[in-house]
Amino acid sequence: MNSERPTTGPTIRPVPYMGVIYVVAEAMKLGFTNGDPDWCNLGQGQPEVGPMEGAPPRITSVELEPQDHAYGHIGGTDALREAVAAHYNRLYRRGKASQYGPENVSVAAGGRLCLSRVFAILGSVRVGYQVPDYTAYEDMLDYHRYRIEPVALLTDTECGFVVTADRLKDEVASQGLRAFILSNPCNPTGQVIRDDELARYLEIAREGDCTLILDEFYSHFIYRADGTPGDGPVSAAAHVEDVERDPVVLIDGLTKSFRYPGWRVGWAVGPSSIIENINRAASAIDGGPGTAAQRMALEALEPAQADQETAALRHVFTRKRNLMLERLREMGIRCDNEPGGTFYVWADVGGLPEPLDDADVFFRRGLERKVMTVPGRFFDVNPGKERPEGDFRSWVRFSFGPPEDNVRLGLDRLEEMIRAG
C-alpha cells in the first residue's frame, strides 16, 4: 500500500488517503499487518471485534440461500428494513404516535456509502459542517462542490469542540444553511449533543427548513461525566415529532455499536420521501447491498441480543476510556475535553517537550515503537482546501478501540517514548 499520492498523468487526479488509512499505510512500511499482536493501533477506527466480557457470543455463520446469489433490493431486504425500524421504535419511539416503518429505512454496504448516497441527493444548497469532524466528510463535500456550498463551523477548546444549539440557530439564519452534517457522538472529539440540546437541534431544523444529517455510528458508546457507563444510547430519533415531516436523516449501522465492521451493514433512517430519493441514488451509485450479511444482521438486532451487546460494550469501553484518560494525563498530555461518547480521546500533546509537542512527530516516533495514533490535522475538514488550515498541529486522536491489554501495551510504549525524549 503506497501512502503517497500516486503519479497519475494528466487524466487522473491524485487522491490522498483518509487519515486512519494513511496511518495504516505508513505503519505497513514498517512491517505492520492486520492482527499482528506486537502492534498497538491506538489510531484504529473500529472497536475490538472478538469475544468481550458480558457480550453475547459472536455471530459466526450464515447459511447461503438461493436468492443470495442474485441482486437484492437497492434499499435493503424487507426483513432488515422492518427490523431496523422496529429497533428505532423500541429504543426511541415508545409511546409516540409517529413510528418508523420499513419505508423509512435504506440499507447500504456501510456507513460511508450511506453518506455518499445522502450527499448525492442534496440540491444546490449551503451545507454546514463542524470542524473538527469525521475525515471522510471532506471528500464527500468536495465531490459535490459544483452543486453545494460547504460552510465550515469552526470549534475549539473554548467552546468544548461543540456547536451549541444557540450557535446552530444563528448560523442557519445568517448563513442560509439548508443542511447541516455532524457526527454525534463526534469523531474525533467524543463530544455528544444530547437531551434538551439535541431536542433544540431538531426544533431549529423544523423551523429553519434545514435538513439535519446526523451520523450516529457511535450512538451506544455513551459515558457519564463521572466516568461510569451511560444509561443507554443517544439518538435524535427520540426527539423527532413526525417521522415523515421532520427534516432529519440518521445514519448508523452494525459497524461500531455492534462490533461487526467487516459485515459492511449500514442504514439511513428518515422521512420516506428522502429515503425514496436515497434509494434512487443507490441505483446509480452502488446497486444495493448483498443479502447474506443482511440476514446475519437480523440476528444481531434481535432485542435480547442487541441489548446485551450494547450494554456490555458500554461497561467495557468505559473502563478503557478511564484507563486511557488517566495514563495520558500522567504522561503530560492534556485531555481537557473528556469524551462523552465514541472510543476516542481528543488530546493535546502541545505540553510535551520538543519535538514530541508536534502531532506528526509524535505519530512518527510512535510508529518506531509499533504504536499508531492519528494526527489531528486529518480532522480539519476542508473541502477544496479553500480556507486556511486550522491549528491542529498539537492535537492527536487516540483510540481505545483495541482490546484492553493491547491498549495498555500501547500506552506503556508511549510513556517510554516520552521519557526517552
C-alpha positions, 0 to 999 in steps of 0.5 A: 500500500503506497501512502503517497499520492500516486503519479497519475498523468494528466487524466487522473487526479491524485487522491490522498488517503483518509487519515486512519488509512494513511496511518495504516499505510505508513505503519505497513512500511514498517512491517505492520499487518492486520492482527499482528499482536506486537502492534498497538493501533491506538489510531484504529477506527473500529472497536475490538471485534472478538469475544468481550466480557458480558457480550453475547457470543459472536455471530459466526455463520450464515447459511447461503440461500438461493436468492443470495446469489442474485441482486437484492433490493437497492434499499435493503431486504424487507426483513432488515428494513422492518427490523431496523425500524422496529429497533428505532421504535423500541429504543426511541419511539415508545409511546409516540404516535409517529413510528418508523416503518420499513419505508423509512429505512435504506440499507447500504454496504456501510456507513460511508456509502450511506453518506455518499448516497445522502450527499448525492441527493442534496440540491444546490444548497449551503451545507454546514459542517463542524470542524473538527469532524469525521475525515471522510466528510471532506471528500464527500463535500468536495465531490459535490462542490459544483452543486453545494456550498460547504460552510465550515463551523469552526470549534475549539477548546473554548467552546468544548469542540461543540456547536451549541444549539444557540450557535446552530440557530444563528448560523442557519439564519445568517448563513442560509444553511439548508443542511447541516452534517455532524457526527454525534457522538463526534469523531474525533472529539467524543463530544455528544449533543444530547437531551434538551440540546439535541431536542433544540437541534431538531426544533431549529431544523423544523423551523429553519427548513434545514435538513439535519444529517446526523451520523450516529455510528457511535450512538451506544458508546455513551459515558457519564461525566463521572466516568461510569457507563451511560444509561443507554444510547443517544439518538435524535430519533427520540426527539423527532415529532413526525417521522415523515415531516421532520427534516432529519436523516440518521445514519448508523449501522452494525459497524461500531455499536455492534462490533461487526465492521467487516459485515459492511451493514449500514442504514439511513433512517428518515422521512420516506420521501428522502429515503425514496430519493436515497434509494434512487441514488443507490441505483446509480451509485452502488446497486444495493447491498448483498443479502447474506450479511443482511440476514446475519444482521437480523440476528444481531438486532434481535432485542435480547441480543442487541441489548446485551451487546450494547450494554456490555460494550458500554461497561467495557469501553468505559473502563478503557476510556478511564484507563486511557484518560488517566495514563495520558494525563500522567504522561503530560498530555492534556485531555481537557475535553473528556469524551462523552461518547465514541472510543476516542480521546481528543488530546493535546500533546502541545505540553510535551517537550520538543519535538514530541509537542508536534502531532506528526512527530509524535505519530512518527516516533510512535510508529518506531515503537509499533504504536499508531495514533492519528494526527489531528490535522486529518480532522480539519475538514476542508473541502477544496482546501479553500480556507486556511488550515486550522491549528491542529498541529498539537492535537492527536486522536487516540483510540481505545478501540483495541482490546484492553491489554493491547491498549495498555501495551500501547500506552506503556510504549508511549510513556517510554517514548516520552521519557526517552525524549 
